[in-house]
Amino acid sequence: MKADLDPKSRLFVALDVPNVEQARALVEAIGDAAKCYKVGLELLFGGGISFAQGLKAAGKDVFLDMKLLDIPNTVQMAAANIAGLGFDYLTVHGHDRKTLDAAVKGRGNAKLKLLAVTVLTSLDTSDLREQGIATIEPAELVVHRAKLAKAAGFDGVIASGQEAALVRKAVGPGFLIVTPGIRLAEGPDQDQARVMTPGKAIVAGASHLVVGRPITQATDPAAVARHFVEDIAKFA
């Protein structure tokens, strides 16, 4: 998947912290070891929008992890406003075609890349059963939603490394597969149910990796970020 893509640009460091002060300290500690950052709901409601704009102004790529899901008109208007802020990536829940179409319409001609959330990496088969989704396994649902997103005009999906190969086979080359739940071989899984190491995820078809706590909770975040980038380069 895009072998000419800089390995460092394929790593998103997830700034899943509660306030801008902690996020700024992490970015400073990581330095030039990473250049792409994910800003999610926790930070967004702690001054994260202004902080994310500062990251963009500093030349970083910003992945706004909003996971939009609402009636189509609301999703469309929200996507339009976010596109106007100049960020690079935005997540939308990929549950249904109406939501996906609304996000594409709202994005318009902006450079914002839309990523559909297929199945959260914290969920497994029993969780889907609890939701009333009793006739399909997580991997099947991920592939179904990936196809839906591609048909709607999305740029890619969020999918576990365990489903990356299936998704890549279903959607072909050129479609982004952004994979969270990435852990180094020696690291803990924490609250992720479907995890994979960086190299295995890239080989399976992932185009980008999202890594949070293994980097942000490390004693030396820059060193760990470089480790992930080296793994990406080795297997890309």
C-alpha positions as CSV (number, residue, x, y, z in Angstrom):
1,M,0.0,0.0,0.0
2,K,1.7,3.1,-1.2
3,A,5.3,2.0,-0.8
4,D,6.5,5.5,-1.5
5,L,4.7,6.8,1.6
6,D,7.0,8.0,4.4
7,P,6.9,5.5,7.2
8,K,6.7,8.3,9.7
9,S,3.5,9.6,8.0
10,R,1.9,6.2,8.5
11,L,2.0,6.4,12.3
12,F,-0.7,8.4,14.2
13,V,0.1,9.0,17.8
14,A,-3.2,9.1,19.7
15,L,-3.2,12.0,22.1
16,D,-5.9,10.4,24.4
17,V,-5.3,12.7,27.3
18,P,-7.7,14.9,29.2
19,N,-6.2,18.3,28.7
20,V,-4.1,20.4,26.3
21,E,-1.2,20.8,28.8
22,Q,-0.6,17.0,28.8
23,A,-1.0,16.8,25.0
24,R,1.5,19.7,24.5
25,A,4.0,18.0,26.8
26,L,3.7,14.8,24.9
27,V,4.2,16.4,21.5
28,E,7.3,18.2,22.8
29,A,8.6,15.0,24.3
30,I,8.1,13.1,21.0
31,G,9.7,15.8,19.0
32,D,10.5,14.8,15.4
33,A,10.0,11.1,16.1
34,A,6.4,11.5,14.9
35,K,4.6,14.0,12.7
36,C,0.9,12.8,12.7
37,Y,-1.4,13.0,15.7
38,K,-4.9,11.8,16.5
39,V,-7.0,14.1,18.6
40,G,-10.1,12.3,20.0
41,L,-13.1,13.1,22.1
42,E,-11.4,13.2,25.4
43,L,-9.0,16.0,24.4
44,L,-11.5,17.7,22.0
45,F,-13.6,18.7,25.0
46,G,-10.6,19.9,26.9
47,G,-9.5,22.6,24.5
48,G,-8.5,20.2,21.8
49,I,-9.8,22.0,18.7
50,S,-7.6,25.0,19.2
51,F,-4.7,22.7,20.1
52,A,-5.3,20.7,16.9
53,Q,-5.2,23.9,14.9
54,G,-1.9,24.7,16.5
55,L,-0.6,21.3,15.4
56,K,-1.6,22.0,11.8
57,A,0.1,25.4,12.0
58,A,3.2,23.6,13.1
59,G,3.2,21.4,10.0
60,K,1.7,18.3,11.7
61,D,-1.0,16.0,10.2
62,V,-4.1,16.0,12.3
63,F,-6.6,13.1,12.6
64,L,-9.8,14.4,14.2
65,D,-11.4,11.3,15.8
66,M,-15.0,12.5,16.2
67,K,-16.8,9.3,15.2
68,L,-19.7,11.2,13.9
69,L,-23.1,9.5,14.1
70,D,-26.4,11.4,13.9
71,I,-29.2,12.1,11.5
72,P,-27.9,12.8,8.0
73,N,-28.4,16.6,8.0
74,T,-26.4,17.0,11.3
75,V,-23.6,14.8,10.0
76,Q,-23.4,16.7,6.8
77,M,-23.3,20.1,8.5
78,A,-20.7,18.9,11.1
79,A,-18.5,17.4,8.3
80,A,-18.7,20.7,6.4
81,N,-17.6,22.7,9.4
82,I,-14.8,20.3,10.2
83,A,-13.6,20.4,6.6
84,G,-13.4,24.1,6.8
85,L,-10.9,23.9,9.7
86,G,-8.3,22.4,7.5
87,F,-7.7,19.1,9.3
88,D,-6.4,16.0,7.4
89,Y,-8.6,13.1,8.6
90,L,-12.0,12.7,10.2
91,T,-13.8,9.6,11.5
92,V,-17.5,8.8,10.9
93,H,-19.3,5.7,12.2
94,G,-19.9,3.4,9.2
95,H,-23.2,1.9,10.4
96,D,-25.3,3.0,7.4
97,R,-25.1,4.5,3.9
98,K,-27.2,7.6,4.8
99,T,-24.6,8.6,7.4
100,L,-21.7,8.0,5.0
101,D,-23.3,9.8,2.1
102,A,-24.0,12.8,4.4
103,A,-20.4,13.1,5.5
104,V,-19.2,12.9,1.9
105,K,-21.6,15.6,0.9
106,G,-20.6,17.8,3.8
107,R,-16.9,17.3,3.0
108,G,-17.4,18.6,-0.5
109,N,-14.2,19.4,-2.3
110,A,-12.0,19.8,0.8
111,K,-8.9,17.8,1.2
112,L,-10.2,16.2,4.4
113,K,-10.0,12.4,4.2
114,L,-13.0,10.5,5.6
115,L,-12.5,7.3,7.5
116,A,-15.4,5.0,8.4
117,V,-15.3,3.3,11.8
118,T,-16.2,-0.3,11.1
119,V,-16.2,-2.2,14.4
120,L,-14.5,-0.7,17.5
121,T,-11.4,-2.7,18.4
122,S,-12.7,-3.0,22.0
123,L,-15.6,-5.2,20.8
124,D,-15.7,-8.9,20.3
125,T,-18.4,-11.4,19.3
126,S,-20.1,-11.4,22.6
127,D,-20.4,-7.6,22.5
128,L,-22.0,-7.7,19.1
129,R,-24.5,-10.3,20.4
130,E,-25.3,-8.0,23.3
131,Q,-26.1,-5.3,20.8
132,G,-28.5,-7.6,19.0
133,I,-26.2,-8.3,16.1
134,A,-26.5,-12.1,16.3
135,T,-26.0,-13.3,12.8
136,I,-22.5,-12.0,11.9
137,E,-19.0,-12.2,13.3
138,P,-16.9,-9.0,13.8
139,A,-14.7,-9.7,10.8
140,E,-17.7,-10.1,8.5
141,L,-19.2,-6.9,9.8
142,V,-16.0,-5.0,9.3
143,V,-15.7,-6.1,5.7
144,H,-19.4,-5.3,5.0
145,R,-19.0,-1.8,6.4
146,A,-15.7,-1.3,4.5
147,K,-17.4,-2.1,1.2
148,L,-20.2,0.3,2.2
149,A,-17.7,3.1,2.9
150,K,-15.9,2.6,-0.3
151,A,-19.1,2.7,-2.3
152,A,-20.1,5.9,-0.6
153,G,-16.8,7.6,-1.6
154,F,-14.9,7.4,1.7
155,D,-11.1,7.4,1.6
156,G,-10.7,4.6,4.0
157,V,-11.8,2.8,7.2
158,I,-10.7,2.2,10.7
159,A,-10.3,-1.6,11.2
160,S,-8.4,-3.9,13.5
161,G,-5.2,-5.5,12.2
162,Q,-6.9,-8.8,12.5
163,E,-9.3,-7.8,9.8
164,A,-6.9,-5.8,7.6
165,A,-6.2,-8.6,5.2
166,L,-9.9,-9.4,4.6
167,V,-10.6,-5.7,4.1
168,R,-7.7,-5.2,1.7
169,K,-8.9,-8.2,-0.3
170,A,-12.5,-6.8,-0.4
171,V,-11.6,-3.1,-1.3
172,G,-8.4,-3.5,-3.3
173,P,-5.4,-1.1,-3.3
174,G,-5.5,2.6,-2.8
175,F,-8.1,2.5,0.0
176,L,-6.8,3.5,3.4
177,I,-6.9,1.0,6.2
178,V,-6.1,2.7,9.5
179,T,-5.5,0.3,12.3
180,P,-5.7,0.9,16.0
181,G,-5.1,-1.6,18.7
182,I,-1.4,-1.9,17.8
183,R,1.0,-3.1,20.4
184,L,4.6,-4.1,20.4
185,A,5.2,-7.8,20.8
186,E,6.2,-7.3,24.4
187,G,3.5,-4.8,25.3
188,P,0.2,-5.3,27.2
189,D,-3.2,-5.4,25.3
190,Q,-4.9,-3.1,27.9
191,D,-8.6,-2.7,26.9
192,Q,-8.2,-3.7,23.3
193,A,-9.9,-7.0,22.3
194,R,-8.5,-7.3,18.8
195,V,-4.8,-6.3,18.7
196,M,-1.8,-6.9,16.5
197,T,1.9,-5.9,16.2
198,P,3.0,-3.2,13.8
199,G,4.7,-5.4,11.3
200,K,1.9,-7.9,11.1
201,A,-0.6,-5.2,10.6
202,I,1.3,-3.6,7.7
203,V,1.9,-7.0,6.1
204,A,-1.8,-7.8,6.5
205,G,-2.7,-4.6,4.5
206,A,-2.9,-1.7,6.9
207,S,-1.8,1.6,5.4
208,H,-1.6,3.5,8.7
209,L,-1.3,2.6,12.4
210,V,-2.8,4.4,15.4
211,V,-0.8,4.0,18.6
212,G,-1.7,5.6,21.9
213,R,-0.7,4.4,25.4
214,P,2.4,2.3,24.3
215,I,3.9,5.7,23.2
216,T,2.2,8.2,25.4
217,Q,2.7,6.3,28.7
218,A,6.2,5.3,27.9
219,T,9.2,6.7,29.9
220,D,10.7,7.8,26.6
221,P,7.9,8.4,24.2
222,A,10.2,9.5,21.4
223,A,12.2,6.3,21.5
224,V,9.0,4.1,21.4
225,A,7.6,6.2,18.5
226,R,10.8,5.6,16.6
227,H,10.5,1.9,17.3
228,F,7.1,1.8,15.7
229,V,8.3,3.8,12.7
230,E,11.2,1.4,12.3
231,D,8.8,-1.5,12.4
232,I,6.6,0.1,9.7
233,A,9.6,0.8,7.5
234,K,10.8,-2.8,7.9
235,F,7.6,-4.4,6.8
236,A,6.2,-1.7,4.3
